[in-house]
Structures are given as C-alpha cells and as structure tokens.
C-alpha cells in the first residue's frame, strides 16, 4: 500500500513556525515561572530581614532555584532554534516535536516557579520565627525544583530525537 501524502503535506510551509513557537514558549513560560518564584520568595525574605537579618543569606535558596528555571527554558530554546531549517527541509513532525518540547519545559517550569515562590515565601516567614525549619525548607524547595527538571528532561528528549 503506497502513501497518499504529498510533499506539501509532509513538509508544510508553516512547520518552522511551530518550532519558533516552541522556542518562544519555552523561554517565555520558564521566565514567568522564574520571575514569580523570585518575586514571591523575596516578599518572605523581606519579612525575615526585618525580624532576623542574620538569616537572610540562608533564605536566598528559593531565589537561586527560581533563577535556574529560566536557564532551563533558555537551554531548550537554544536546542530548538539550532535544529530549525527552511520550510522545505523541516517536516510537520519536527515542528510538532519542537512545539511540544517548548510547551513541556515552559509549563513545567511555570508550575515549578509557582511552587518555589509559595514555598519560599512561607518558608522564609517560618524561618523568621523558628530557624530550625531550614532543613525542611530546603528539602521542600528541592521537591518543587524537580518538577522543572523533569520537564527539562522530557523536553530535551523531544527536541533531540
């Protein structure tokens, strides 16, 4: 049985647009998650700074973790952009893979940034009253961060296969 697809259907002119959209989504959504995580964490850190200034450097952990999320999005965007080709060489399947990779890492990092921000805010406030919660605070931050890491792994598999 022969295939009834034409060259146009296999490599449509809009296929690279899907790749560009994937790269844009990876960067934009990851950055939104990173910005939210940083902003929300800083509100808790500012309260901690008023109550116990000596603990400010210990509470910077969520800000650093939130910053890594934007780097995850940047890495996937660079991979996607590096694989872009002219429309006559870029298949629809390649475009969908790139779009899926960007959407996966973007949404995972957005959710991870939200979780990091909420945990960073509440954890910093809790440390202002009981500094012994630092270990649990860092462990929970790690669990929130791993959501973005899982998204990065899946996106890299999508983008490089």
mmCIF file of the C-alpha atoms, coordinates in Angstrom:
data_MODEL
# 
_entry.id   MODEL 
# 
loop_
_atom_site.group_PDB 
_atom_site.id 
_atom_site.type_symbol 
_atom_site.label_atom_id 
_atom_site.label_alt_id 
_atom_site.label_comp_id 
_atom_site.label_asym_id 
_atom_site.label_entity_id 
_atom_site.label_seq_id 
_atom_site.pdbx_PDB_ins_code 
_atom_site.Cartn_x 
_atom_site.Cartn_y 
_atom_site.Cartn_z 
_atom_site.occupancy 
_atom_site.B_iso_or_equiv 
_atom_site.pdbx_formal_charge 
_atom_site.auth_seq_id 
_atom_site.auth_comp_id 
_atom_site.auth_asym_id 
_atom_site.auth_atom_id 
_atom_site.pdbx_PDB_model_num 
ATOM 1   C CA . UNK A 1 1   ? 0.000  0.000  0.000  1.00 0.00 ? 1   UNK A CA 1 
ATOM 2   C CA . UNK A 1 2   ? 1.524  3.293  -1.021 1.00 0.00 ? 2   UNK A CA 1 
ATOM 3   C CA . UNK A 1 3   ? 1.368  6.510  0.945  1.00 0.00 ? 3   UNK A CA 1 
ATOM 4   C CA . UNK A 1 4   ? -1.001 9.176  -0.327 1.00 0.00 ? 4   UNK A CA 1 
ATOM 5   C CA . UNK A 1 5   ? 0.830  12.097 1.282  1.00 0.00 ? 5   UNK A CA 1 
ATOM 6   C CA . UNK A 1 6   ? 2.247  14.783 -0.961 1.00 0.00 ? 6   UNK A CA 1 
ATOM 7   C CA . UNK A 1 7   ? 5.464  16.667 -0.381 1.00 0.00 ? 7   UNK A CA 1 
ATOM 8   C CA . UNK A 1 8   ? 3.432  19.682 0.766  1.00 0.00 ? 8   UNK A CA 1 
ATOM 9   C CA . UNK A 1 9   ? 1.621  17.680 3.444  1.00 0.00 ? 9   UNK A CA 1 
ATOM 10  C CA . UNK A 1 10  ? 4.830  16.217 4.876  1.00 0.00 ? 10  UNK A CA 1 
ATOM 11  C CA . UNK A 1 11  ? 6.771  19.493 4.924  1.00 0.00 ? 11  UNK A CA 1 
ATOM 12  C CA . UNK A 1 12  ? 4.264  22.355 5.019  1.00 0.00 ? 12  UNK A CA 1 
ATOM 13  C CA . UNK A 1 13  ? 5.474  25.945 4.883  1.00 0.00 ? 13  UNK A CA 1 
ATOM 14  C CA . UNK A 1 14  ? 4.241  26.613 8.438  1.00 0.00 ? 14  UNK A CA 1 
ATOM 15  C CA . UNK A 1 15  ? 6.206  23.776 10.099 1.00 0.00 ? 15  UNK A CA 1 
ATOM 16  C CA . UNK A 1 16  ? 9.125  26.048 11.158 1.00 0.00 ? 16  UNK A CA 1 
ATOM 17  C CA . UNK A 1 17  ? 6.590  28.390 12.767 1.00 0.00 ? 17  UNK A CA 1 
ATOM 18  C CA . UNK A 1 18  ? 5.739  25.585 15.191 1.00 0.00 ? 18  UNK A CA 1 
ATOM 19  C CA . UNK A 1 19  ? 9.425  25.289 16.063 1.00 0.00 ? 19  UNK A CA 1 
ATOM 20  C CA . UNK A 1 20  ? 9.748  29.027 16.615 1.00 0.00 ? 20  UNK A CA 1 
ATOM 21  C CA . UNK A 1 21  ? 6.588  28.993 18.744 1.00 0.00 ? 21  UNK A CA 1 
ATOM 22  C CA . UNK A 1 22  ? 8.023  26.134 20.806 1.00 0.00 ? 22  UNK A CA 1 
ATOM 23  C CA . UNK A 1 23  ? 11.251 28.024 21.433 1.00 0.00 ? 23  UNK A CA 1 
ATOM 24  C CA . UNK A 1 24  ? 9.297  31.142 22.369 1.00 0.00 ? 24  UNK A CA 1 
ATOM 25  C CA . UNK A 1 25  ? 7.014  29.246 24.737 1.00 0.00 ? 25  UNK A CA 1 
ATOM 26  C CA . UNK A 1 26  ? 9.972  27.550 26.399 1.00 0.00 ? 26  UNK A CA 1 
ATOM 27  C CA . UNK A 1 27  ? 11.641 30.866 27.122 1.00 0.00 ? 27  UNK A CA 1 
ATOM 28  C CA . UNK A 1 28  ? 8.540  32.898 27.965 1.00 0.00 ? 28  UNK A CA 1 
ATOM 29  C CA . UNK A 1 29  ? 6.794  30.439 30.284 1.00 0.00 ? 29  UNK A CA 1 
ATOM 30  C CA . UNK A 1 30  ? 10.023 29.460 32.043 1.00 0.00 ? 30  UNK A CA 1 
ATOM 31  C CA . UNK A 1 31  ? 10.823 33.114 32.637 1.00 0.00 ? 31  UNK A CA 1 
ATOM 32  C CA . UNK A 1 32  ? 7.331  33.784 34.009 1.00 0.00 ? 32  UNK A CA 1 
ATOM 33  C CA . UNK A 1 33  ? 7.778  30.916 36.469 1.00 0.00 ? 33  UNK A CA 1 
ATOM 34  C CA . UNK A 1 34  ? 11.230 32.162 37.410 1.00 0.00 ? 34  UNK A CA 1 
ATOM 35  C CA . UNK A 1 35  ? 10.017 35.727 37.916 1.00 0.00 ? 35  UNK A CA 1 
ATOM 36  C CA . UNK A 1 36  ? 7.053  34.644 40.030 1.00 0.00 ? 36  UNK A CA 1 
ATOM 37  C CA . UNK A 1 37  ? 9.232  32.395 42.179 1.00 0.00 ? 37  UNK A CA 1 
ATOM 38  C CA . UNK A 1 38  ? 11.747 35.179 42.736 1.00 0.00 ? 38  UNK A CA 1 
ATOM 39  C CA . UNK A 1 39  ? 9.139  37.844 43.467 1.00 0.00 ? 39  UNK A CA 1 
ATOM 40  C CA . UNK A 1 40  ? 7.068  35.755 45.852 1.00 0.00 ? 40  UNK A CA 1 
ATOM 41  C CA . UNK A 1 41  ? 10.150 34.461 47.685 1.00 0.00 ? 41  UNK A CA 1 
ATOM 42  C CA . UNK A 1 42  ? 11.503 37.978 48.109 1.00 0.00 ? 42  UNK A CA 1 
ATOM 43  C CA . UNK A 1 43  ? 8.351  39.068 49.934 1.00 0.00 ? 43  UNK A CA 1 
ATOM 44  C CA . UNK A 1 44  ? 9.007  36.409 52.579 1.00 0.00 ? 44  UNK A CA 1 
ATOM 45  C CA . UNK A 1 45  ? 12.702 37.249 52.685 1.00 0.00 ? 45  UNK A CA 1 
ATOM 46  C CA . UNK A 1 46  ? 11.905 40.921 53.316 1.00 0.00 ? 46  UNK A CA 1 
ATOM 47  C CA . UNK A 1 47  ? 9.878  39.951 56.393 1.00 0.00 ? 47  UNK A CA 1 
ATOM 48  C CA . UNK A 1 48  ? 12.693 37.689 57.553 1.00 0.00 ? 48  UNK A CA 1 
ATOM 49  C CA . UNK A 1 49  ? 15.167 40.539 57.083 1.00 0.00 ? 49  UNK A CA 1 
ATOM 50  C CA . UNK A 1 50  ? 13.197 42.762 59.418 1.00 0.00 ? 50  UNK A CA 1 
ATOM 51  C CA . UNK A 1 51  ? 12.939 40.107 62.144 1.00 0.00 ? 51  UNK A CA 1 
ATOM 52  C CA . UNK A 1 52  ? 16.289 38.259 61.848 1.00 0.00 ? 52  UNK A CA 1 
ATOM 53  C CA . UNK A 1 53  ? 18.749 39.907 59.444 1.00 0.00 ? 53  UNK A CA 1 
ATOM 54  C CA . UNK A 1 54  ? 21.398 37.257 60.131 1.00 0.00 ? 54  UNK A CA 1 
ATOM 55  C CA . UNK A 1 55  ? 19.284 34.622 58.341 1.00 0.00 ? 55  UNK A CA 1 
ATOM 56  C CA . UNK A 1 56  ? 18.858 36.477 55.044 1.00 0.00 ? 56  UNK A CA 1 
ATOM 57  C CA . UNK A 1 57  ? 21.668 34.631 53.254 1.00 0.00 ? 57  UNK A CA 1 
ATOM 58  C CA . UNK A 1 58  ? 20.199 31.254 54.247 1.00 0.00 ? 58  UNK A CA 1 
ATOM 59  C CA . UNK A 1 59  ? 16.850 32.221 52.772 1.00 0.00 ? 59  UNK A CA 1 
ATOM 60  C CA . UNK A 1 60  ? 18.273 33.053 49.320 1.00 0.00 ? 60  UNK A CA 1 
ATOM 61  C CA . UNK A 1 61  ? 17.912 29.368 48.288 1.00 0.00 ? 61  UNK A CA 1 
ATOM 62  C CA . UNK A 1 62  ? 14.495 29.806 46.580 1.00 0.00 ? 62  UNK A CA 1 
ATOM 63  C CA . UNK A 1 63  ? 15.709 32.840 44.639 1.00 0.00 ? 63  UNK A CA 1 
ATOM 64  C CA . UNK A 1 64  ? 18.637 30.847 43.225 1.00 0.00 ? 64  UNK A CA 1 
ATOM 65  C CA . UNK A 1 65  ? 16.391 27.881 42.414 1.00 0.00 ? 65  UNK A CA 1 
ATOM 66  C CA . UNK A 1 66  ? 13.866 30.130 40.694 1.00 0.00 ? 66  UNK A CA 1 
ATOM 67  C CA . UNK A 1 67  ? 16.644 31.637 38.579 1.00 0.00 ? 67  UNK A CA 1 
ATOM 68  C CA . UNK A 1 68  ? 17.655 28.199 37.341 1.00 0.00 ? 68  UNK A CA 1 
ATOM 69  C CA . UNK A 1 69  ? 14.194 27.737 35.822 1.00 0.00 ? 69  UNK A CA 1 
ATOM 70  C CA . UNK A 1 70  ? 14.820 30.458 33.251 1.00 0.00 ? 70  UNK A CA 1 
ATOM 71  C CA . UNK A 1 71  ? 18.103 28.755 32.322 1.00 0.00 ? 71  UNK A CA 1 
ATOM 72  C CA . UNK A 1 72  ? 16.174 25.515 31.679 1.00 0.00 ? 72  UNK A CA 1 
ATOM 73  C CA . UNK A 1 73  ? 13.921 27.351 29.227 1.00 0.00 ? 73  UNK A CA 1 
ATOM 74  C CA . UNK A 1 74  ? 16.898 29.017 27.574 1.00 0.00 ? 74  UNK A CA 1 
ATOM 75  C CA . UNK A 1 75  ? 18.656 25.678 27.079 1.00 0.00 ? 75  UNK A CA 1 
ATOM 76  C CA . UNK A 1 76  ? 15.648 24.104 25.364 1.00 0.00 ? 76  UNK A CA 1 
ATOM 77  C CA . UNK A 1 77  ? 15.101 27.229 23.239 1.00 0.00 ? 77  UNK A CA 1 
ATOM 78  C CA . UNK A 1 78  ? 18.701 27.073 22.020 1.00 0.00 ? 78  UNK A CA 1 
ATOM 79  C CA . UNK A 1 79  ? 18.315 23.379 21.129 1.00 0.00 ? 79  UNK A CA 1 
ATOM 80  C CA . UNK A 1 80  ? 15.089 24.059 19.221 1.00 0.00 ? 80  UNK A CA 1 
ATOM 81  C CA . UNK A 1 81  ? 16.498 27.070 17.355 1.00 0.00 ? 81  UNK A CA 1 
ATOM 82  C CA . UNK A 1 82  ? 19.628 25.087 16.481 1.00 0.00 ? 82  UNK A CA 1 
ATOM 83  C CA . UNK A 1 83  ? 17.506 22.439 14.763 1.00 0.00 ? 83  UNK A CA 1 
ATOM 84  C CA . UNK A 1 84  ? 15.371 24.864 12.711 1.00 0.00 ? 84  UNK A CA 1 
ATOM 85  C CA . UNK A 1 85  ? 15.652 24.562 8.935  1.00 0.00 ? 85  UNK A CA 1 
ATOM 86  C CA . UNK A 1 86  ? 13.954 26.171 5.941  1.00 0.00 ? 86  UNK A CA 1 
ATOM 87  C CA . UNK A 1 87  ? 10.357 25.060 5.405  1.00 0.00 ? 87  UNK A CA 1 
ATOM 88  C CA . UNK A 1 88  ? 11.200 22.702 2.535  1.00 0.00 ? 88  UNK A CA 1 
ATOM 89  C CA . UNK A 1 89  ? 13.551 20.746 4.862  1.00 0.00 ? 89  UNK A CA 1 
ATOM 90  C CA . UNK A 1 90  ? 11.561 20.978 8.130  1.00 0.00 ? 90  UNK A CA 1 
ATOM 91  C CA . UNK A 1 91  ? 8.787  18.422 8.480  1.00 0.00 ? 91  UNK A CA 1 
ATOM 92  C CA . UNK A 1 92  ? 5.493  18.877 10.277 1.00 0.00 ? 92  UNK A CA 1 
ATOM 93  C CA . UNK A 1 93  ? 6.617  16.195 12.738 1.00 0.00 ? 93  UNK A CA 1 
ATOM 94  C CA . UNK A 1 94  ? 9.775  18.200 13.541 1.00 0.00 ? 94  UNK A CA 1 
ATOM 95  C CA . UNK A 1 95  ? 7.633  21.278 14.165 1.00 0.00 ? 95  UNK A CA 1 
ATOM 96  C CA . UNK A 1 96  ? 5.258  19.433 16.470 1.00 0.00 ? 96  UNK A CA 1 
ATOM 97  C CA . UNK A 1 97  ? 8.185  17.920 18.402 1.00 0.00 ? 97  UNK A CA 1 
ATOM 98  C CA . UNK A 1 98  ? 9.753  21.351 18.868 1.00 0.00 ? 98  UNK A CA 1 
ATOM 99  C CA . UNK A 1 99  ? 6.430  22.895 19.892 1.00 0.00 ? 99  UNK A CA 1 
ATOM 100 C CA . UNK A 1 100 ? 5.813  20.065 22.361 1.00 0.00 ? 100 UNK A CA 1 
ATOM 101 C CA . UNK A 1 101 ? 9.304  20.406 23.815 1.00 0.00 ? 101 UNK A CA 1 
ATOM 102 C CA . UNK A 1 102 ? 8.868  24.132 24.349 1.00 0.00 ? 102 UNK A CA 1 
ATOM 103 C CA . UNK A 1 103 ? 5.423  23.761 25.844 1.00 0.00 ? 103 UNK A CA 1 
ATOM 104 C CA . UNK A 1 104 ? 6.561  20.939 28.140 1.00 0.00 ? 104 UNK A CA 1 
ATOM 105 C CA . UNK A 1 105 ? 9.547  22.749 29.618 1.00 0.00 ? 105 UNK A CA 1 
ATOM 106 C CA . UNK A 1 106 ? 7.663  26.040 29.771 1.00 0.00 ? 106 UNK A CA 1 
ATOM 107 C CA . UNK A 1 107 ? 4.645  24.734 31.648 1.00 0.00 ? 107 UNK A CA 1 
ATOM 108 C CA . UNK A 1 108 ? 6.718  22.554 33.987 1.00 0.00 ? 108 UNK A CA 1 
ATOM 109 C CA . UNK A 1 109 ? 8.972  25.479 34.861 1.00 0.00 ? 109 UNK A CA 1 
ATOM 110 C CA . UNK A 1 110 ? 5.984  27.787 35.299 1.00 0.00 ? 110 UNK A CA 1 
ATOM 111 C CA . UNK A 1 111 ? 4.435  25.364 37.792 1.00 0.00 ? 111 UNK A CA 1 
ATOM 112 C CA . UNK A 1 112 ? 7.785  24.811 39.463 1.00 0.00 ? 112 UNK A CA 1 
ATOM 113 C CA . UNK A 1 113 ? 8.298  28.565 39.796 1.00 0.00 ? 113 UNK A CA 1 
ATOM 114 C CA . UNK A 1 114 ? 4.874  28.939 41.366 1.00 0.00 ? 114 UNK A CA 1 
ATOM 115 C CA . UNK A 1 115 ? 5.652  26.193 43.892 1.00 0.00 ? 115 UNK A CA 1 
ATOM 116 C CA . UNK A 1 116 ? 9.100  27.625 44.646 1.00 0.00 ? 116 UNK A CA 1 
ATOM 117 C CA . UNK A 1 117 ? 7.615  31.081 45.166 1.00 0.00 ? 117 UNK A CA 1 
ATOM 118 C CA . UNK A 1 118 ? 4.923  29.911 47.548 1.00 0.00 ? 118 UNK A CA 1 
ATOM 119 C CA . UNK A 1 119 ? 7.341  27.702 49.480 1.00 0.00 ? 119 UNK A CA 1 
ATOM 120 C CA . UNK A 1 120 ? 9.966  30.439 49.523 1.00 0.00 ? 120 UNK A CA 1 
ATOM 121 C CA . UNK A 1 121 ? 7.517  32.970 50.901 1.00 0.00 ? 121 UNK A CA 1 
ATOM 122 C CA . UNK A 1 122 ? 6.088  30.700 53.580 1.00 0.00 ? 122 UNK A CA 1 
ATOM 123 C CA . UNK A 1 123 ? 9.428  29.080 54.408 1.00 0.00 ? 123 UNK A CA 1 
ATOM 124 C CA . UNK A 1 124 ? 11.178 32.411 54.892 1.00 0.00 ? 124 UNK A CA 1 
ATOM 125 C CA . UNK A 1 125 ? 8.355  33.616 57.115 1.00 0.00 ? 125 UNK A CA 1 
ATOM 126 C CA . UNK A 1 126 ? 8.553  30.398 59.138 1.00 0.00 ? 126 UNK A CA 1 
ATOM 127 C CA . UNK A 1 127 ? 12.331 30.784 59.492 1.00 0.00 ? 127 UNK A CA 1 
ATOM 128 C CA . UNK A 1 128 ? 11.749 34.242 60.961 1.00 0.00 ? 128 UNK A CA 1 
ATOM 129 C CA . UNK A 1 129 ? 10.006 32.580 63.897 1.00 0.00 ? 129 UNK A CA 1 
ATOM 130 C CA . UNK A 1 130 ? 11.770 29.184 64.046 1.00 0.00 ? 130 UNK A CA 1 
ATOM 131 C CA . UNK A 1 131 ? 15.149 28.950 62.294 1.00 0.00 ? 131 UNK A CA 1 
ATOM 132 C CA . UNK A 1 132 ? 15.219 25.159 62.791 1.00 0.00 ? 132 UNK A CA 1 
ATOM 133 C CA . UNK A 1 133 ? 12.821 24.712 59.856 1.00 0.00 ? 133 UNK A CA 1 
ATOM 134 C CA . UNK A 1 134 ? 15.669 25.480 57.417 1.00 0.00 ? 134 UNK A CA 1 
ATOM 135 C CA . UNK A 1 135 ? 16.407 21.826 56.601 1.00 0.00 ? 135 UNK A CA 1 
ATOM 136 C CA . UNK A 1 136 ? 12.777 21.033 55.807 1.00 0.00 ? 136 UNK A CA 1 
ATOM 137 C CA . UNK A 1 137 ? 12.552 24.304 53.876 1.00 0.00 ? 137 UNK A CA 1 
ATOM 138 C CA . UNK A 1 138 ? 15.461 23.349 51.606 1.00 0.00 ? 138 UNK A CA 1 
ATOM 139 C CA . UNK A 1 139 ? 14.112 19.800 51.110 1.00 0.00 ? 139 UNK A CA 1 
ATOM 140 C CA . UNK A 1 140 ? 10.710 21.119 50.023 1.00 0.00 ? 140 UNK A CA 1 
ATOM 141 C CA . UNK A 1 141 ? 12.399 23.580 47.666 1.00 0.00 ? 141 UNK A CA 1 
ATOM 142 C CA . UNK A 1 142 ? 14.239 20.662 46.081 1.00 0.00 ? 142 UNK A CA 1 
ATOM 143 C CA . UNK A 1 143 ? 10.988 18.794 45.523 1.00 0.00 ? 143 UNK A CA 1 
ATOM 144 C CA . UNK A 1 144 ? 9.460  21.877 43.907 1.00 0.00 ? 144 UNK A CA 1 
ATOM 145 C CA . UNK A 1 145 ? 12.535 22.340 41.713 1.00 0.00 ? 145 UNK A CA 1 
ATOM 146 C CA . UNK A 1 146 ? 12.469 18.770 40.435 1.00 0.00 ? 146 UNK A CA 1 
ATOM 147 C CA . UNK A 1 147 ? 9.170  19.470 38.610 1.00 0.00 ? 147 UNK A CA 1 
ATOM 148 C CA . UNK A 1 148 ? 11.064 21.807 36.299 1.00 0.00 ? 148 UNK A CA 1 
ATOM 149 C CA . UNK A 1 149 ? 13.916 19.323 35.964 1.00 0.00 ? 149 UNK A CA 1 
ATOM 150 C CA . UNK A 1 150 ? 11.528 16.589 34.826 1.00 0.00 ? 150 UNK A CA 1 
ATOM 151 C CA . UNK A 1 151 ? 10.110 18.978 32.246 1.00 0.00 ? 151 UNK A CA 1 
ATOM 152 C CA . UNK A 1 152 ? 13.626 19.786 31.047 1.00 0.00 ? 152 UNK A CA 1 
ATOM 153 C CA . UNK A 1 153 ? 14.485 16.100 30.624 1.00 0.00 ? 153 UNK A CA 1 
ATOM 154 C CA . UNK A 1 154 ? 11.331 15.354 28.631 1.00 0.00 ? 154 UNK A CA 1 
ATOM 155 C CA . UNK A 1 155 ? 11.774 18.484 26.505 1.00 0.00 ? 155 UNK A CA 1 
ATOM 156 C CA . UNK A 1 156 ? 15.379 17.611 25.654 1.00 0.00 ? 156 UNK A CA 1 
ATOM 157 C CA . UNK A 1 157 ? 14.262 14.127 24.604 1.00 0.00 ? 157 UNK A CA 1 
ATOM 158 C CA . UNK A 1 158 ? 11.527 15.651 22.427 1.00 0.00 ? 158 UNK A CA 1 
ATOM 159 C CA . UNK A 1 159 ? 13.854 18.216 20.885 1.00 0.00 ? 159 UNK A CA 1 
ATOM 160 C CA . UNK A 1 160 ? 16.793 15.931 20.147 1.00 0.00 ? 160 UNK A CA 1 
ATOM 161 C CA . UNK A 1 161 ? 15.104 12.762 18.854 1.00 0.00 ? 161 UNK A CA 1 
# 
